[in-house]
Structures are given as C-alpha cells and as structure tokens.
Amino acid sequence: MSIQKRAVVIGGGFGGLAAAIRLQSMGFATTLLEKNTQLGGRAGRIREKGYVFDAGPSLITAPTVIDALYKSAGTTLAQRLPLVALDPYYRVHFHDGTWIDYSGDAESMKAQMRRFDVRDAQAYDRFQADADPVRRTVMSDALGGAPLDTWGKMLRFVPKALKLKAFLPLHFHVSRYFRNFRHRFLFSFHPLFIGGDPFRSPSIYRMISSLEKVEGVWFTPGGMHSLVESLASLFQEKGGQILLGSEVERIVVDNGRAEAVVAQGVEHPADLVVSNADVGHTYRDLVPISARTTWTDRRIEKLDQSMSCFLLYLGVKRRYDKLHHHTLILSERYRELVRDIFERKILPDDFSLYLHTPTRTDPTLAPEGCESIYVLSPVANNKSGIDWEKEKDRYAAKILEFLEAWGLEGLRENLEVCKIVTPDHFEHDLNSLDGNAFGISPGLLQTGVLRPHNRSEDVPNLYFVGAGTHPGAGVPGVLLSAQAMEKCVREDFGDRP
Ligand SMILES: Cc1cc2nc3c(=O)[nH]c(=O)nc-3n(C[C@H](O)[C@H](O)[C@H](O)COP(=O)(O)OP(=O)(O)OC[C@H]3O[C@@H](n4cnc5c(N)ncnc54)[C@H](O)[C@@H]3O)c2cc1C
C-alpha cells in the first residue's frame, strides 16, 4: 500500500484556499496553516453592532476562473454559490460634478461618452476590440494559469505582446484612443485595483477592464467573504485540514528540499510546501538563509512593493441613495495624486476614494434602514515612513468631512461604527513587506518571467501562490496562480502522487 503524500499550505487567503483545494483533489493529504483566527487574509469579514463589512475585495469578476477552481474539485460555482449581476459596475464621480455609470454595455457607455466627446465614443469599440486578444491571451491556460518561469516561455510570448502593444505604459496607450480626461481615467485606472501605477504599469493590464466587460461584475449575498467560506467548506469536505491561529515560523529545509513546516512549535512534515504568504516574508523570514542563493535578502529588499490602503468601515444609521454598490469619487488630480502615492510617498491633501456600499444590494448587511460602507483611500506603502498611529485619526476625520461636503449629509452624526485600518494592518497582521496591500507591484520589471515564480528556484518542492507571484494580484489572478502551481506539482510529482 502506498503512503499518501502530504502537502502543507502556508496562509489561508484566496491563493492558499485555492491551492489547498487543488492539492487535496489531486490526492495529497493537505493541511492549511493560517496565522490569524479567520480565513480569507485580505478577504476577511468584519462584524460590529449588526453591521457586516468585507474587509478587502468587493468586486467579484471572472466567474469562469472561480468556476474552474470548483470544477477541479468535482463541483461547480453555480452549485455552490449564488451570484447577483451588478449593473452598472460602478458609478464614477468626477471633480466637476459629472459622473459616468461604468458598465460592460457598449451602447450605454458610448451614449454617456458622447456627452463629453463624440470622437472618444467612436473610439470605444476599437479600444475594446484591441483589448480583447490581450484578455484572451492572459486568461488562456498558456499564460495566466500556467507557470511562466523560463525566458524561453516568455520569449515565445514577446512577438505577440509587441503586436498587441502590451508593453506600453497603460495610460499612454489609452490616451491614443481617448482625449477626454474622464475616458482616459476610466480605461486606464484598473492597475490601481491591483496596486499598480496606471502611468507605469504595462498595457497588458487593460485585460482587466476587458474581463469586466466580457464576464461582468458580480456580488454574492453576504459579500466576498461568503466565497471564502464556500471554498473552506469545499476543502474540508474533501478531507483537508485547516489550522487557524497557526503562524508558521520556519520551513525546515534538508538537503535542499522542504521537509516540514514549523508553526507554534509544532512540526508538520511535508512532501511539498506551498506558501500563500507574502513572497518576501516567506523567503526572508521562513526559509533558512543557507538554502537561498537566488532569493537573497538583498534581492528581497529591492522588490518594488505595491501601494497600500487606508480603510474606514462605517456603520451609518441612515441610507444614502447617492451611493451605488460601488462608487468612485475622484480628485481633480490624477497623475500627480498617483505620483504622491507611488513616487513621493506622501499623504496628499486631496482624495480619490472608492466606496463599497453592499447594503445597496443586500440590506441584511446592516440593521434595518442603515448603511454599511467601506471607504478606501489608496496610500503609499510603509516605505513612506508615515507614522500611522499618529496620523490615522486626523486623516479619517478629513475623509469624513470631505464625504459630507460631497453629499453624504449628516454622516458624522449618524455613525454607529467607525473602524480604521491603516497600512500597518497589512504589515503586521498579514506579514506583508512594507505594508503592501497587493503584493509586489505589477510594473513591467515585475511581470511575467520577472515576477516571483510559482515554483521556487531555491527549494524545488516549495511553491508559491497569491498576489505577489505569477500572474498577479486580484482574486482572479490569485486563483490562476493556484492553477499554475498545480501544473508545476503535476510536472514534479505526476498526476497520481
Ligand atoms: C482593500 C482591498 C480591496 C480589494 N478589492 C478587490 C476586488 O474588489 N476584487 C478583486 O478581485 N481583488 C481585490 N483586491 C485584491 C485581492 O483582495 C487580493 O489580491 C487577494 O485577496 C490576495 O489573496 P492572497 O491569497 O494572495 O493573499 P492574502 O489574502 O493576504 O492571504 C495570505 C494569508 O497568509 C497568511 N500568512 C501570512 N504569513 C503567514 C505565516 N507566517 N504563517 C501562516 N499564515 C501566514 C495571512 O494571514 C493571510 O491570511 C483588493 C485588495 C484590497 C487590499
């Protein structure tokens, strides 16, 4: 009788859960170790005084990618989780009082764009047609969902990428189609959703808006954390083991291979280890320095970490019809605000904010007649040196004052919950280097073969999933990283481990 091989997954974010499901379904006896007392990582759930908040991700996109994960475990997304389509996807308010309801409906988009620039509206179809092959290439098995770990594989993609102009900076590329500032923003800002600078991220990331257009934007009752719960149940039904409050302290490497993982003083033997924790944290803090020749401390220090987020979770005892399920409120400054966050790393005086108000779709997430809102202000990561303990109350007060002036009347006097989360949460509670909110940044020099690989170069039976590895951040990207990890494991252990 052969002994079942054992896999240990470090971290219970979307990446870790997806990896655990795939490994358990392949036949590995899989244990998932999560530092915190709740699964989900960035996708945690906060409950206070009857208000329920998704801590981080809020837009469900690319349901086909989620479905592929369920299918790997012999079920389907439709069997396990109801999805509600959102239309529009979000309302974007500009500084001058104008707004656009952004959606995948071409006719509605063109009609709205025509109000601002007829020529831009005419360019919409061409822009989408040009973005479509980029989306199909990334979403195909060969790129997003497969390891991209050799220059040979990368070079096979280069001629196509050049033809698709996938390496040009996204904002520059979008400006070749649209001249109105509103449209330039709408079709270039998506890298911000995954922690990247729209002026420097390559235009391959226009596949995000293309993906939203083709596959829609969705919500599930209870919010994004319901997806976390559904995946955790699936993993446990398949026989997987989850240990919460188990912070991994060390990966035991012997003769160049990962032999075990130590958490809270307990050693968990493993035939293979998958880390869903921050890549820099995993190498620097968990893998012994003697086992690392590629991922030296110096190389980790040089990684360009993504931006971070300042978040307010607001329970408000009144409703605001001005808010949509997803609302963006933009400052007049775009390029300079992005520079403040990514280059100057300072706290600006103006804001561009994203508001998530799930009670617009699911009123059960707050007491009757009340609103559950989270406000996200993109901010610099902790390389900024900002002392958040000192700054957080002042910054929160400024945001609340701004939102009242913008149109949320009586916001402060109706607050029942006001919870503040700063980049320190990402750094200390989630072990993310420099408090990054989205792993390492998605710049050209950290994309494709240049991004941390799904199989470690230093320890061959150590694998990586999650936002900081290939293909990148965002729930679809992270789920695809688990697909790529599975391919590596099948190459190394065969189809029947
Ligand atoms: C505010 C915000 C809003 C977002 N909105 C969206 C959105 O609307 N749609 C979307 O698709 N994406 C969104 N994203 C991005 C998306 O949430 C992330 O890319 C994704 O959830 C990251 O998943 P992950 O598995 O890589 O990492 P994580 O969720 O961070 O999981 C890593 C886990 O590892 C654990 N861990 C770390 N170190 C250890 C250790 N030593 N031992 C044990 N466990 C450890 C952590 O506690 C954590 O649970 C958003 C992100 C943020 C921050």
PDBQT file of the ligand as one rigid body, heavy atoms in Angstrom, charges set to zero:
ROOT
HETATM    1  C1  LIG A 501      -8.773  46.874   0.196  1.00  0.00    +0.000 C 
HETATM    2  C2  LIG A 501      -8.648  45.891  -0.946  1.00  0.00    +0.000 A 
HETATM    3  C3  LIG A 501      -9.648  45.798  -1.893  1.00  0.00    +0.000 A 
HETATM    4  C4  LIG A 501      -9.541  44.869  -2.924  1.00  0.00    +0.000 A 
HETATM    5  N1  LIG A 501     -10.557  44.755  -3.832  1.00  0.00    +0.000 NA
HETATM    6  C5  LIG A 501     -10.541  43.756  -4.739  1.00  0.00    +0.000 A 
HETATM    7  C6  LIG A 501     -11.681  43.479  -5.523  1.00  0.00    +0.000 A 
HETATM    8  O1  LIG A 501     -12.711  44.165  -5.414  1.00  0.00    +0.000 OA
HETATM    9  N2  LIG A 501     -11.632  42.415  -6.392  1.00  0.00    +0.000 N 
HETATM   10  C7  LIG A 501     -10.522  41.643  -6.508  1.00  0.00    +0.000 A 
HETATM   11  O2  LIG A 501     -10.516  40.686  -7.311  1.00  0.00    +0.000 OA
HETATM   12  N3  LIG A 501      -9.408  41.877  -5.764  1.00  0.00    +0.000 NA
HETATM   13  C8  LIG A 501      -9.411  42.896  -4.866  1.00  0.00    +0.000 A 
HETATM   14  N4  LIG A 501      -8.328  43.104  -4.068  1.00  0.00    +0.000 N 
HETATM   15  C9  LIG A 501      -7.142  42.268  -4.237  1.00  0.00    +0.000 C 
HETATM   16  C10 LIG A 501      -7.358  40.906  -3.585  1.00  0.00    +0.000 C 
HETATM   17  O3  LIG A 501      -8.034  41.058  -2.379  1.00  0.00    +0.000 OA
HETATM   18  C11 LIG A 501      -6.047  40.234  -3.282  1.00  0.00    +0.000 C 
HETATM   19  O4  LIG A 501      -5.180  40.249  -4.398  1.00  0.00    +0.000 OA
HETATM   20  C12 LIG A 501      -6.248  38.790  -2.833  1.00  0.00    +0.000 C 
HETATM   21  O5  LIG A 501      -7.302  38.655  -1.910  1.00  0.00    +0.000 OA
HETATM   22  C13 LIG A 501      -4.939  38.331  -2.224  1.00  0.00    +0.000 C 
HETATM   23  O6  LIG A 501      -5.045  36.993  -1.851  1.00  0.00    +0.000 OA
HETATM   24  P1  LIG A 501      -3.757  36.202  -1.392  1.00  0.00    +0.000 P 
HETATM   25  O7  LIG A 501      -4.217  34.807  -1.168  1.00  0.00    +0.000 OA
HETATM   26  O8  LIG A 501      -2.642  36.429  -2.322  1.00  0.00    +0.000 OA
HETATM   27  O9  LIG A 501      -3.246  36.930  -0.050  1.00  0.00    +0.000 OA
HETATM   28  P2  LIG A 501      -3.878  37.149   1.395  1.00  0.00    +0.000 P 
HETATM   29  O10 LIG A 501      -5.324  37.378   1.301  1.00  0.00    +0.000 OA
HETATM   30  O11 LIG A 501      -3.087  38.199   2.069  1.00  0.00    +0.000 OA
HETATM   31  O12 LIG A 501      -3.580  35.780   2.148  1.00  0.00    +0.000 OA
HETATM   32  C14 LIG A 501      -2.324  35.470   2.684  1.00  0.00    +0.000 C 
HETATM   33  C15 LIG A 501      -2.565  34.790   4.006  1.00  0.00    +0.000 C 
HETATM   34  O13 LIG A 501      -1.320  34.319   4.529  1.00  0.00    +0.000 OA
HETATM   35  C16 LIG A 501      -1.367  34.470   5.935  1.00  0.00    +0.000 C 
HETATM   36  N5  LIG A 501       0.007  34.443   6.450  1.00  0.00    +0.000 N 
HETATM   37  C17 LIG A 501       0.989  35.357   6.275  1.00  0.00    +0.000 A 
HETATM   38  N6  LIG A 501       2.114  34.960   6.881  1.00  0.00    +0.000 NA
HETATM   39  C18 LIG A 501       1.842  33.771   7.456  1.00  0.00    +0.000 A 
HETATM   40  C19 LIG A 501       2.605  32.857   8.245  1.00  0.00    +0.000 A 
HETATM   41  N7  LIG A 501       3.898  33.084   8.536  1.00  0.00    +0.000 N 
HETATM   42  N8  LIG A 501       2.006  31.724   8.707  1.00  0.00    +0.000 NA
HETATM   43  C20 LIG A 501       0.701  31.463   8.415  1.00  0.00    +0.000 A 
HETATM   44  N9  LIG A 501      -0.067  32.290   7.672  1.00  0.00    +0.000 NA
HETATM   45  C21 LIG A 501       0.504  33.431   7.200  1.00  0.00    +0.000 A 
HETATM   46  C22 LIG A 501      -2.061  35.793   6.133  1.00  0.00    +0.000 C 
HETATM   47  O14 LIG A 501      -2.555  35.924   7.444  1.00  0.00    +0.000 OA
HETATM   48  C23 LIG A 501      -3.156  35.712   5.070  1.00  0.00    +0.000 C 
HETATM   49  O15 LIG A 501      -4.337  35.144   5.574  1.00  0.00    +0.000 OA
HETATM   50  C24 LIG A 501      -8.409  44.030  -3.015  1.00  0.00    +0.000 A 
HETATM   51  C25 LIG A 501      -7.386  44.126  -2.060  1.00  0.00    +0.000 A 
HETATM   52  C26 LIG A 501      -7.508  45.052  -1.034  1.00  0.00    +0.000 A 
HETATM   53  C27 LIG A 501      -6.410  45.133  -0.002  1.00  0.00    +0.000 C 
ENDROOT
TORSDOF 0
